[in-house]
Amino acid sequence: MGNSFGKLFVVTSFGESHGRCVGVVVDGCPAGLPLKADVIQKELDRRRPEASAGSTGRHEEDKVEILSGVFNGMTAGAPICLIVWNKDVDSTEYEKIRCIPRPGHADYTALVKYGGYNDYRGGGRFSGRITAGFVMAGAIARRLLNIIGIEIVAHTVQIGSVEAAPKAISAIKKNVERNPVRCADLKAAGEMIKLIEKVKKEGDSIGGIVEALALNVPPGLGEPVFDTLEGDLAKAFFAIPAVKGVEFGAGFPAAAMRGSEHNDPFAIKKHNIVTLTNNAGGIAGGISNGMPLMARVAFKPTASIAKSQKSANIKSGKSLDLSIRGRHDSCIVPRAVPVVESMMAITMCDFAMRAGLIPGVIK
């Protein structure tokens, strides 16, 4: 069983792509936190297809319903259950290929794991649709992090071969919602949009990278050796469908650097210990060091494409060519930005609670 995440701020995901609903149960949220549906709805709306480029033709309302845990506009200390209903569902194409695993999808592995009893429609539990629950939980986590001043922001830094130029935090905050690919570099954003449109016309898809930042993080968050801060963050990010890589700070290029280049020198500013560079990405020894947390999350191209691919009919045992029909994202990256933010917020909230920074009752 692997549907829950967290130790004190515990998030349990449920629902399938073409089932009745998708949702989340948040257990451990302190009582007394002001919480209304519109706070959660704001984040859900950022995840909807209409808010980004290269998105699916499936249009769900995604109107959140709070079923429990909130009373008179305040969290009550009980588990909070949040759902959105699946309404724009068309399973016709999936019925036709239920015995033919789609390349790049979890169809085959899910069939083996669950003996064929899994819901195969739209990918079932393995669909990006379940991230609606992540975003709902993330909205609550953000509210709790606001109490201690931690801010989470993410942005697209690469689509295919198009890379964004590095931007200051102020520019990221200003520009991320000003274009449909959520890129802080507006010039690169235009090139990204053109690339997504090109691959879509070709019946193909494209991947990319989202950078996530946690600001105003106090030093000392993390529980080595197995519950390190970057370890749990990576676990949270890898729970997002289509994620294939995670790096922190300088990341993989650090392997080609020397110690004199990668080490972050210390200094004192305003009576606080800081580092002059941030190659560690705000984490040392699995513990936050007080600098901004910086992670990059790599997304593979959307697996469902119109181009013909090789597959096999499991029932007949014959090979065949398969072209995926239906409504799919040609690029998942722009829609993934709020999801990455949410998973970072959930993880940071859990560690802040473990450190005793967030009280059990909000007053």
C-alpha positions as CSV (number, residue, x, y, z in Angstrom):
1,M,0.0,0.0,0.0
2,G,1.6,3.3,-1.0
3,N,-1.2,5.9,-1.2
4,S,-0.2,7.9,1.9
5,F,2.7,10.4,2.3
6,G,4.0,12.2,5.4
7,K,4.5,11.5,9.1
8,L,2.5,14.3,10.9
9,F,0.9,16.1,7.9
10,V,-0.4,12.9,6.2
11,V,-1.8,13.0,2.8
12,T,-3.8,10.0,1.4
13,S,-4.7,10.1,-2.3
14,F,-7.7,8.2,-3.8
15,G,-9.7,8.0,-7.0
16,E,-9.1,7.1,-10.6
17,S,-9.0,9.0,-13.9
18,H,-12.4,7.7,-15.1
19,G,-13.9,6.8,-11.8
20,R,-16.6,8.8,-10.0
21,C,-14.1,11.2,-8.4
22,V,-10.6,11.9,-7.4
23,G,-9.6,13.3,-4.0
24,V,-7.4,13.4,-1.0
25,V,-7.7,13.0,2.8
26,V,-5.4,15.3,4.8
27,D,-4.8,14.1,8.4
28,G,-2.9,16.0,11.0
29,C,-3.8,19.5,9.9
30,P,-3.9,21.7,13.1
31,A,-7.2,23.0,14.2
32,G,-8.1,26.7,13.9
33,L,-6.7,27.3,10.4
34,P,-9.1,29.5,8.4
35,L,-10.0,27.5,5.3
36,K,-12.6,28.1,2.6
37,A,-13.2,26.3,-0.7
38,D,-12.1,29.3,-2.8
39,V,-8.6,29.1,-1.4
40,I,-8.3,25.5,-2.7
41,Q,-10.2,26.3,-5.9
42,K,-7.7,29.0,-6.8
43,E,-4.9,26.4,-6.9
44,L,-7.1,23.8,-8.7
45,D,-7.9,26.4,-11.4
46,R,-4.2,26.8,-12.1
47,R,-4.0,23.1,-12.9
48,R,-6.9,23.0,-15.3
49,P,-6.2,22.6,-19.1
50,E,-7.5,26.1,-19.9
51,A,-4.7,27.6,-17.8
52,S,-1.7,26.2,-19.8
53,A,-0.4,25.4,-23.3
54,G,-0.4,21.9,-24.9
55,S,-3.1,20.6,-22.7
56,T,-5.7,17.8,-23.1
57,G,-9.1,18.4,-24.6
58,R,-10.7,16.9,-21.5
59,H,-12.4,19.8,-19.7
60,E,-13.3,19.0,-16.1
61,E,-14.9,21.6,-13.9
62,D,-12.8,20.5,-10.9
63,K,-15.0,22.3,-8.4
64,V,-13.7,21.3,-5.0
65,E,-16.1,19.9,-2.3
66,I,-15.0,19.8,1.3
67,L,-16.6,16.7,2.9
68,S,-15.1,16.8,6.4
69,G,-12.7,18.4,8.7
70,V,-13.8,22.0,8.3
71,F,-16.4,23.6,10.6
72,N,-17.6,27.2,10.4
73,G,-14.8,28.1,8.0
74,M,-12.0,26.7,10.3
75,T,-10.2,23.4,10.3
76,A,-11.5,21.3,13.2
77,G,-8.5,19.1,13.8
78,A,-10.3,16.1,12.1
79,P,-9.2,14.5,8.8
80,I,-10.1,16.8,5.9
81,C,-11.6,15.1,2.9
82,L,-11.6,16.9,-0.4
83,I,-13.0,15.7,-3.7
84,V,-13.6,16.8,-7.3
85,W,-16.0,14.9,-9.5
86,N,-15.1,13.3,-12.8
87,K,-17.7,14.5,-15.3
88,D,-16.1,14.8,-18.8
89,V,-15.3,11.2,-19.1
90,D,-15.1,9.1,-22.4
91,S,-13.8,5.6,-21.9
92,T,-14.6,4.4,-25.4
93,E,-11.1,4.3,-26.7
94,Y,-9.8,2.5,-23.6
95,E,-12.3,-0.3,-24.0
96,K,-11.0,-1.0,-27.5
97,I,-7.3,-1.3,-26.3
98,R,-7.7,-2.9,-22.9
99,C,-5.6,-5.8,-23.9
100,I,-3.0,-3.7,-25.7
101,P,-0.5,-1.9,-23.3
102,R,0.3,1.6,-24.5
103,P,4.0,2.3,-24.8
104,G,5.3,4.6,-22.1
105,H,2.3,4.0,-19.8
106,A,1.9,1.8,-16.7
107,D,-0.8,-0.4,-18.4
108,Y,1.4,-3.5,-18.5
109,T,3.0,-3.1,-15.0
110,A,-0.4,-2.3,-13.4
111,L,-1.9,-5.4,-15.0
112,V,0.8,-7.6,-13.6
113,K,0.8,-6.0,-10.2
114,Y,-3.0,-6.2,-9.7
115,G,-3.8,-9.3,-11.7
116,G,-5.9,-7.5,-14.2
117,Y,-8.3,-6.1,-11.7
118,N,-7.0,-2.5,-11.9
119,D,-9.1,0.2,-13.5
120,Y,-7.4,0.6,-16.9
121,R,-9.6,3.5,-18.2
122,G,-7.5,6.6,-18.8
123,G,-4.7,5.0,-16.9
124,G,-6.7,4.7,-13.7
125,R,-4.6,5.4,-10.6
126,F,-1.6,6.1,-12.8
127,S,-3.1,9.0,-14.6
128,G,-2.1,12.6,-14.1
129,R,-5.7,13.2,-13.1
130,I,-4.9,12.1,-9.6
131,T,-2.7,15.2,-9.1
132,A,-5.9,17.2,-8.5
133,G,-5.8,15.7,-5.0
134,F,-2.1,16.7,-4.6
135,V,-3.0,20.3,-5.5
136,M,-5.9,20.4,-3.0
137,A,-3.7,19.1,-0.2
138,G,-0.9,21.5,-1.3
139,A,-3.3,24.4,-0.9
140,I,-3.7,23.6,2.8
141,A,0.0,23.1,3.3
142,R,0.7,26.5,1.8
143,R,-1.7,28.1,4.3
144,L,0.2,26.5,7.2
145,L,3.6,27.4,5.7
146,N,2.4,31.0,5.5
147,I,2.2,31.1,9.3
148,I,6.0,30.7,9.5
149,G,6.8,32.7,6.4
150,I,7.8,29.9,4.0
151,E,6.9,30.6,0.4
152,I,6.8,28.1,-2.5
153,V,7.2,29.1,-6.1
154,A,7.8,27.0,-9.3
155,H,8.3,27.8,-12.9
156,T,9.1,26.1,-16.3
157,V,12.8,26.3,-17.1
158,Q,12.9,24.0,-20.1
159,I,10.6,22.5,-22.8
160,G,12.4,20.1,-25.1
161,S,15.6,21.8,-26.3
162,V,14.3,25.3,-25.4
163,E,15.9,26.5,-22.1
164,A,15.0,29.6,-20.2
165,A,17.6,32.1,-19.0
166,P,18.1,32.3,-15.3
167,K,15.9,34.9,-13.6
168,A,15.7,36.6,-10.2
169,I,13.1,35.6,-7.8
170,S,11.2,38.8,-8.3
171,A,11.0,38.2,-12.1
172,I,9.9,34.6,-11.5
173,K,7.0,35.7,-9.3
174,K,6.1,38.5,-11.7
175,N,6.2,36.5,-14.9
176,V,5.2,32.9,-14.1
177,E,1.5,33.4,-14.6
178,R,1.9,35.8,-17.5
179,N,2.2,33.1,-20.2
180,P,0.6,29.7,-20.8
181,V,3.9,27.7,-20.3
182,R,4.6,29.4,-16.9
183,C,8.1,30.4,-17.8
184,A,9.7,33.5,-16.2
185,D,11.8,34.1,-19.3
186,L,9.2,35.7,-21.6
187,K,11.3,35.3,-24.8
188,A,11.9,31.6,-24.1
189,A,8.2,31.2,-23.3
190,G,7.3,32.2,-26.9
191,E,9.8,29.6,-28.3
192,M,8.4,27.0,-26.0
193,I,4.8,27.6,-27.1
194,K,5.9,27.3,-30.8
195,L,7.7,24.0,-30.0
196,I,4.6,22.6,-28.3
197,E,2.4,23.6,-31.2
198,K,4.8,22.0,-33.6
199,V,5.0,18.6,-31.9
200,K,1.2,18.6,-31.4
201,K,0.7,19.0,-35.2
202,E,3.1,16.1,-35.8
203,G,1.0,13.9,-33.5
204,D,3.9,13.8,-30.9
205,S,4.6,15.1,-27.5
206,I,7.5,16.8,-25.6
207,G,8.8,16.9,-22.0
208,G,10.7,19.5,-20.0
209,I,11.9,20.7,-16.6
210,V,10.2,22.5,-13.7
211,E,12.3,24.4,-11.1
212,A,10.8,24.6,-7.6
213,L,11.9,27.0,-4.9
214,A,11.2,27.2,-1.2
215,L,12.0,30.7,0.3
216,N,12.5,31.8,3.9
217,V,13.2,28.2,5.0
218,P,14.7,28.1,8.5
219,P,17.8,25.9,9.0
220,G,17.4,22.6,10.7
221,L,14.6,20.9,8.8
222,G,15.3,17.3,8.0
223,E,15.5,13.9,9.8
224,P,18.7,12.1,8.7
225,V,19.7,9.5,7.8
226,F,16.6,8.0,6.1
227,D,14.2,10.9,6.3
228,T,16.4,13.5,4.8
229,L,14.8,16.7,3.4
230,E,15.9,16.1,-0.2
231,G,15.0,12.4,0.1
232,D,11.4,13.1,1.1
233,L,11.1,15.9,-1.5
234,A,12.4,13.6,-4.2
235,K,9.9,10.9,-3.1
236,A,7.1,13.5,-3.3
237,F,8.1,14.7,-6.7
238,F,8.4,11.1,-8.1
239,A,4.8,10.5,-7.0
240,I,3.8,12.9,-9.8
241,P,3.1,10.8,-13.0
242,A,5.7,11.4,-15.8
243,V,8.5,12.5,-13.5
244,K,11.8,10.8,-14.4
245,G,14.4,12.9,-12.7
246,V,15.0,15.1,-9.7
247,E,18.1,17.2,-8.8
248,F,18.9,19.7,-6.1
249,G,21.2,22.8,-6.3
250,A,23.9,22.3,-8.9
251,G,22.5,18.8,-9.5
252,F,24.1,16.4,-11.9
253,P,26.6,19.0,-13.3
254,A,28.2,18.8,-9.8
255,A,29.7,15.6,-10.9
256,A,32.0,17.5,-13.3
257,M,32.9,20.2,-10.7
258,R,35.8,20.4,-8.3
259,G,35.3,20.9,-4.6
260,S,36.6,24.4,-4.8
261,E,33.8,25.1,-7.3
262,H,31.0,23.3,-5.7
263,N,31.5,24.1,-2.0
264,D,29.3,27.0,-0.7
265,P,31.5,29.4,1.3
266,F,30.0,30.7,4.6
267,A,29.5,34.4,5.6
268,I,27.6,36.3,8.2
269,K,24.9,38.8,7.1
270,K,22.6,40.6,9.6
271,H,23.9,38.3,12.3
272,N,22.9,35.1,10.4
273,I,25.1,32.4,8.8
274,V,24.6,32.4,5.0
275,T,26.4,30.8,2.1
276,L,27.7,33.0,-0.8
277,T,26.6,30.4,-3.4
278,N,23.9,27.8,-3.3
279,N,25.2,24.8,-5.1
280,A,23.8,22.6,-2.3
281,G,20.3,23.8,-3.1
282,G,19.6,24.9,0.5
283,I,20.2,21.4,1.9
284,A,23.4,20.0,3.5
285,G,23.5,16.5,5.2
286,G,19.8,16.1,4.5
287,I,19.0,19.2,6.6
288,S,18.0,22.7,5.4
289,N,20.8,25.3,5.9
290,G,18.7,28.4,5.7
291,M,19.3,29.2,2.1
292,P,16.5,28.9,-0.6
293,L,15.7,25.3,-1.4
294,M,16.1,24.7,-5.1
295,A,15.0,21.6,-6.9
296,R,14.5,20.7,-10.6
297,V,12.0,18.1,-11.7
298,A,12.3,16.5,-15.1
299,F,9.2,15.3,-16.9
300,K,9.2,12.8,-19.8
301,P,7.1,13.5,-22.9
302,T,3.4,12.5,-22.6
303,A,3.2,8.8,-23.4
304,S,-0.1,9.0,-25.4
305,I,0.7,10.1,-28.9
306,A,-1.0,9.9,-32.3
307,K,2.1,8.5,-34.0
308,S,2.1,4.8,-34.7
309,Q,4.0,2.7,-32.1
310,K,4.8,-1.0,-31.7
311,S,2.8,-2.9,-29.1
312,A,1.3,-6.3,-28.6
313,N,-2.1,-7.8,-27.8
314,I,-1.7,-9.6,-24.5
315,K,-4.8,-11.8,-25.1
316,S,-4.0,-12.9,-28.7
317,G,-0.2,-12.9,-28.3
318,K,0.3,-11.0,-31.5
319,S,2.3,-7.9,-32.2
320,L,0.7,-4.9,-33.8
321,D,0.9,-1.2,-34.5
322,L,-0.9,1.2,-32.1
323,S,-1.9,4.8,-32.6
324,I,-3.4,6.4,-29.5
325,R,-6.7,8.2,-29.9
326,G,-8.4,10.4,-27.3
327,R,-7.7,13.6,-25.4
328,H,-4.2,14.0,-24.2
329,D,-1.6,16.7,-23.3
330,S,1.0,17.2,-25.9
331,C,3.1,18.7,-23.1
332,I,2.3,18.1,-19.4
333,V,5.0,20.5,-18.1
334,P,3.0,23.8,-17.8
335,R,0.1,22.1,-15.9
336,A,2.7,20.4,-13.7
337,V,4.0,23.6,-12.2
338,P,1.3,24.0,-9.5
339,V,1.5,20.2,-8.9
340,V,5.3,20.5,-8.2
341,E,4.6,23.5,-5.9
342,S,2.0,21.4,-4.0
343,M,4.3,18.4,-3.5
344,M,7.0,20.7,-2.2
345,A,4.6,22.5,0.1
346,I,3.2,19.2,1.5
347,T,6.7,18.0,2.2
348,M,7.9,21.2,3.8
349,C,4.8,21.4,5.9
350,D,5.4,17.9,7.3
351,F,9.0,18.7,8.2
352,A,8.0,22.0,9.8
353,M,5.5,20.2,12.0
354,R,8.1,17.6,12.9
355,A,10.4,20.4,14.0
356,G,7.6,21.9,16.1
357,L,7.4,25.1,14.1
358,I,3.7,24.8,13.4
359,P,1.5,24.6,16.5
360,G,-1.2,21.9,17.0
361,V,-3.9,24.7,17.3
362,I,-3.7,27.9,15.3
363,K,-4.6,30.9,17.4
